[in-house]
């Protein structure tokens, strides 16, 4: 890994923002030409899914997309982003989950409703079965925005800032309107949005003429099981040691809990180039 990536390490201001709100936006994380190339790769998958019968008016949730194109693979250890991930979670991490979402416009004339959205925290049963308060962070996601969602109504990702330390939220009793403090994330193409898995968030309808396209990369501790199939083992032979770690490689099962240097080459690299992060 090129030591030049260290210029993207998490700043104290970014850390404070993420710790306090559960959210961090990095604008222009992707250059316009990078956005264009990723969009083309995403469009190929979307066109294939439409040809296979996907409803063109419904959002496409497509997990395990890393093997589809090397452009997606290269984002696994993307220099402007990975240092911020290890700055938050540490070095015993990997990509446990990934999915792309393509949200097309709703059919013309679809009424705009004010029903309460599907607010949730990520990780399903984790939120029921772990006995602590607040719930543990465990993981985060990085969302790369390929389309322009800088205006409301474009299928925006909605969040409740600072809700990551709340185990419950108060939803409107009548099912109309949103919880107090809820707001849309307004992201330009090329933005990378980091969010704590505990942050209460939701998808929303797309009433615009812009098809929303976002790539989600979920990083968690290596002792967490994958959340989708993550069929990436065939990519390992042509990956660097750190990328292999991020794609789930390791020496043995126990190395996920008590890792040796061979299990976590990221820690070995950090010892040399950023000792404070290797602790």
N, C-alpha and C positions, 0 to 999 in steps of 0.2 A: 504494500500500500504506500502510495506516495506521501511522504511527510508533509507535503504542501497542503494536505487536507486539514492540518491542524489549525489553519487560519479560520476554519469554520467551526471550531469548538464552541460549545455552549458558553455564552457570556453570562456574567452574573445577572445582568438585567433580564436576559432571556430565561434564566433559571427562575428568577423571582416571578416573572410573568406566568410561567408554566406552573410553578408550585401554587400560586395564588388563584389562578383562573382555571387550570386544567387544560389550557389551550395556548398554542403558540403558532403564529403565522409568519412564514418567511416568504416574502414576495420575491419574484424573479429567481427562484431556486432553479428553474429550468429556463434555458435560453429559448427564444422564439423558434429557432430551427429544431431544437430538441422537442419542443411541444408539437411541432408539425410532424416530426417523424413518429413520435409516440401516438399521435392522433391517427396517423395512417395505419399503424399496426393495430390500434384499437378498432378502427373502422372495418378492417378485414375480418376480425373476429365477430363483430356485430353483424356484418353482412352475412357471414356464414350461419350465425344463429337465426337470423331472419329466414334464410333459405331452408333451415331445418324446421321452421314452423313457429318460431317465437313471435308472440303478439307484438306488432309494431307500435302499439299504444301503451305497452307496459314496460316498466324498467327491466333491464337485463342485469341480473346479478350473476357474475361469472367468476368463480373462485379458481385457484390453482392455475393462474394464467402465465406464470413465470416461464414455463417451457415453450410458450408460443412464439417468443421472439427474443433475440439477444438484447434488444433494447430494454425489455422488461428485466432481464437478468442483470443488466448493468446498473439498474437502480437499487439492487439489493445492498450494495456497499457504496452508494453514490457519495462522492466526496463532500458536497455541500450539506449533506444530511446526516450521514452515519455518525460523525463526531458529536452531533447534538443528541443522537439516540444513546450512545454510550455515556454521554454526559449526564443523562437522566437515569438510565437503567444500570449502568455499569458494563462490565465486559463479558459476563456469563450469559450471553444473549444469542438469539437466533430468530429467523423469520418463521413464526409459527402459523401464519395465516396471511393470505393475500386475496384480494378480490377486486375486480373492476366493476363499476356500475355505469351503465349508459341509460339515461332517463330521457326518453323522447318527449316532445310536447304532447299534451293531451289533445284529443280531437277538438276541432273548433267548436265553440259554443258550450264547452264543458263549464258548468257554473263554478265560481270560486266559493268554496264553503269554508266555514270557520270551525269545523270540527277539530277536537283535540287530536293532535298527531300521536304517533306511536312512540312515545318517549320511553327510553330504556338505557341501561348501562350494558356494556359489552360483557361477554363471557358466560352468559346463561347461568347454569347451576352454581358457578363459583359464588354468585351473589346470594345464594341460599345456604350453602354448605360450609363456608368459612366463617368461623365464629370470632369475629372481631369488629370493632367500630373505631374509626371508619374502615370500610373494606380496603384491602390492600391494592396497591396500584397494579402490580404483576406484569403489566404490558402497556404498550401504547401503540397508536397507529399514526402513520404518516400518510396523508391524503395529497396526492399530486393532482392538481386541477388542470385539465387540458382544455376545457371550454370556459367561456366567460360567465361566471356566476357572481359578477360584481354588482348585480341588481337583484332585488327580491323577486320572487315569483318564478325563478328559473330552476325549480326543483332543488333549491338550496338545502344544504346541510344546516339544520338548526341546532343550537346548543343553549344550555343554561350555564353561563360562566360561573365558576366557583362552586358548582353543584357536585364536583367530584368527591367532596368530603361529606356528602349527604347520602345516607342509605336509602332514603325515600324522598319523593317530591310530592307536593300537593297539586293534583290535577283538578281542573274545574269539575265540580260535581255533576253539572248538567251535560258534560261532554262537549261543550262549546268553548272555543278559545284556547289559549295556551297557558302554561304555568307562568307565574310571575318571573320576570327576568329573562324569558326566552327571547332569542333573537336569531336571525339568519346569519350564517357566515358568508360574507361578501368577498369572494376570492376571484382575482384575475387569473387568466391563463398563465401557467408557469409557477403559480404559488404552491408552496408545500405547507400544509397545515398539520401540526402535531397535536394529538389530543390523548389525554389520559383515558384509559378504557373505562374508568368510573364516571367520566363526565356524562351527564344525562344529555342525550341527543336523539335526533330523529331525522328521517328522510321526509321530504315534502313533495307535493304535486308540482309538476312543471306546467305552468300556464303561459309560458312564453313561446317564442318561435325558435328558441335555441336548444339544441339537444345537449343535455348535460353529460359530461364525460369525466370520470374521476378514477384514479388508480389508488387503491388502499394497500399499504404494506404494514402488516402487524408484527411488531417485535416484542418478544417476551423472553423470560428466563428459560434456559435450556431444559429445565426439568418440567416445563409445561408441555402437554401433548399438543400436537398440531390440531388446528380447528377445521382444516379441510385436508384433502388427500395429499397435497404438497408432493407430487410425484416428480422430484427433482434429483433423485440419486444419480440418474444417468448423466447429469451435468457435472457432477463432482470431478471427474478426471481432468476436465479442462478449466477448472477453477483454481484460483489462488487459495492458499491455506485459510486465510481469513474469510473469503467468500464461501469456502466449503463449510466452515464453522457456521456461518449465517444461514446456510442451506441445510443444516441439521447433521452434518458429519461429526463424528467423534470416535474415540477409541473403544468405549464400551458403555453399557447402560449406567454403571455407577459414575462414570465421568460426567454425567449430567448433574449429579448431586455433589460430587467431590472431584472437580476437574483437575487434571494434570495439565502441564503445559502443552502436551500433545493434543488435548481436547480443545484448548482455547488459545489458538495462535494470536488472537486479538490481544489477549493479556500480555503475551510475550512481546508483541510489537509495541504495546503501550509502555512496557517497562523501559524500552530503549528510547522511545520518542516522546513520551508523556507520562513520566513516572507517577505523578499524582493521581492519574486516572487508573493506574494498575493496582491500586491498593485492594 
